[in-house]
């Protein structure tokens, strides 16, 4: 049985599914990854544009960086991998499929996914440092350091920066989804960023969860997640995920 067939077989027998996605999914749409030589962080130290201390030193530089990221995302579209995950959510039904993403581009929602937990935040949202309002700004053009329309306070990107904690409610929902699922999909992530990567062994069980969940890895090559995987499907997720759906007769 091929990896595609084995993955389809596991998904056919599942009742609840969760997925963890990372930068590899968005890279197939043309969103640069910060680990790539031509990635988003080139020309900027992470400490200057993605930390609380960088924000305190120069909020204009931080916003210049995020304006550029927003401009890039506005030029791309979801790829077949995004749409395949949305199709899986439709197949399993409300409350039975949770998509946990480390990506901040919002492409999963654009593709039609609804139950999405954005554990690292979103480029499309801002957070007011005055009144605390979190607002979906879409990808409309913004200049300089924008001000809150409600209280005129300073807005920052609603992104979880390095040295910040994940939103407690979002993270609790992600852990619950991983613990409760029958099958856990690892898609386009090297599984080295924590705490997100900790969801994989949580889904697997290891004597804590009964019965243990099955893990299917969708990555270009083997990663740190591979040691937990029951099935490894290697290649671009925009190609492999649709093949699994076709095997399930969902395409």
N, C-alpha and C positions, 0 to 999 in steps of 0.2 A: 504494500500500500504506500503510495507517495505521500510526502508531507502535506500536500494540498488535500488529498483524500482523508488523511488522518485528522487534519484540522477541521474539515467539514463534518466528519463523523462526531468529533467531540462537541461541536456547536449544535449539531442536530439533537443531541441528547441533553443539552443544557436547558435549564429553566431561567437562570439568572446569570447575566454576563456583565463583566466590567472590563474596561479597557484603559490602559495608560499610554498616552501618546507623547511624543517628543519632537524635537527639531527636525528629525529626518522626514517626518510626514510633510511639514511645511516646505522643506528644502526642495521637494519634488514639484512644488508650485512656484519656486523661484525666490523664496524667502531665505536670505543668507543665514547661516548658522555661525554663532560666535566662535566655534572651534575651527572653522575653516580659515584658510590663509587669506581669503578675500571676504571674510565675515564682517558682521556688523560692528565688532569692537575694534577693527583696524583703525589705527590713528588715534585711538582713545584708550587710556588706561581704564580698566573696569572700576578702579577706585574713584575715578573722576566723574563717571557718568551713571553708575549703577550702585551707589552706596549712599546711606544717609549723610556721611561726611562729605561726599562729593556734592550732594545737593546743598548742604550748608555752605560750602565754599563758593559754589558758582551755579545757582539754579538756571541761569541763562544757558550755560554750556550743556547742562543736563537736558533742558528742553530742546535745544538745538539738535541734540542727538536723537531724542524721541520724535521730534518733528520729522527727521529724516527717516526714521523707522516707519512712521505712520505713512509717509509719502510712498515708501517702497511697498507696503502692504496694499495700498490703494491701487497698485498696478497689477496685482496678481489675483488669481482665482483658485478656488478649491480644485484639487485634482481627484482622479478616480478613487484614491484611497480614502479621502474625506467622504466622498459620496457613498462608498461601500460601508463605512462605519455608520452613516446615517441610515442606510438601508437595513443594517442589522438592528438598530434601535427600533425601527418601524416593525421589523419582523418579530422581535421579542415582546414588544408592547410596552405600554407605560409602566414604569416602575421596575422593569426587569432588565434594563440595560442602562448602565452608567458610564459615561465617558469622562475620564479624568485626564486633563491635559496640562502639560508644562508649557505649552505654547501660549503666546500672548497676542496672536494675530487675529483671533476671532474667526478663522476660516471654517472651523467645525460648525459653528452656528450658521454661517453663510451657506454651508452645504446641506443644512437641514437638521442637524443634530439638535436635540432639545435639552436632554438631561446632561448638561455639560458642567463640569466642575473645573474652573480655571484657577488652579492652585497657585499660579504665579501672577495672577492678575490679567489685565487686558490693556492693550494699546488704545482701545476704543473708549476707555473710561478715564475720568479724572476724579481726584479726591480733593476736596477743599480742606485746607489746613485751618480755616476759620470755623466754619459751621459743620464740617465733617461730611457734607453731602457728597455722595458718589453718583456721578452722572455719566450716562452713555452719550458720548459726543460723536459717535460714529467715526468717520475718517475725514470730517470736514477740516478745511485748512485753518490752522491756528498759528499765531505768531507770538514770538517772545515768551514771556512768562504770563500765561493767561490768568484772568481774574474770574472769580465766582460770580455768576449772574445773580445769585441770591443774596450774598453778603459782601461782595467785593473782596473776599479773602483770596489768598494765593492758591492756585491750583497746582497740584503735582500729578504726574501720571499715576494711575491706579495699578502700579506694578510692585511686586514684592522684590525689593532690592536685596543684594547680598548683605548679610548681617541683620536682616529683618525676619520675623517669624511669619509663617503662613497664617492666613485668616483662620481662626479656630473653628468656625462653623463649617467652612468649606473643607478643611482638612478632616474634621470629624466625619463628614459625609463621605469623603473619599475612603477613609479607613473602613467605614461601615460597608461600603460597596464592595471593597476588596474582600473583606471577611465573609460576606454573605454570598458571594458569587460561586457558581459551579465551574465557570471557565473565566480565566483572566487573560486578556490579550495584551501583549507588550508590543507596541508599534512605533518604530522609528525613534527609539531612545536607547542610548548606550547604558542606561541604568547605573550611572555613577553619581548622579545628583540626588542628594538626600535632603529632606526625608522622602521625596517622591518614590525613590527606588525601593524604599522599605515596604511599599505596598505589594511587591511581588512575592516575597516570602510570606507576608501576611495572607495573601490569597492562597498560597500553596498549602499552608496549614502547619506542617511540621509538628503534629501532635497536639496543637492547640485547637485546631478547627476540625470538626467531624461532620461530614466527610471532607477530606482535603480537596481543594479546588485544583483544576487542571490549568496549566499555563501554556499558552501558545505564543511563541515569539515570532514577530514579523520584522526582520531587520535585514540590512544589506549583507551583513556577515555576523558571525557569532560575537556576542558581547558578554558583559558581566551577568546579564540576565539569562544567558544560555544554560547555566548550571541549574537553574530552577525550571527550565522549560521541559514539558512533556513532548512538545512538538516544536521543531524549528523550521520556519518557512523563510528562506533567504532569497533576497532580491528586492527591488523597489516595491514598497507597499502599494503603490498605485497600480501595480501589475498583479501582485500576489493576492491581495484582498479580493479584487473582483473575480479572480479564478476560484477562490474558496466559495464565494457567493454563487458562482455558476455551478459548482459541484453540488451546492445545496439547493439548486434550482430556484435561486432568488434573483438572479441577474435578469 
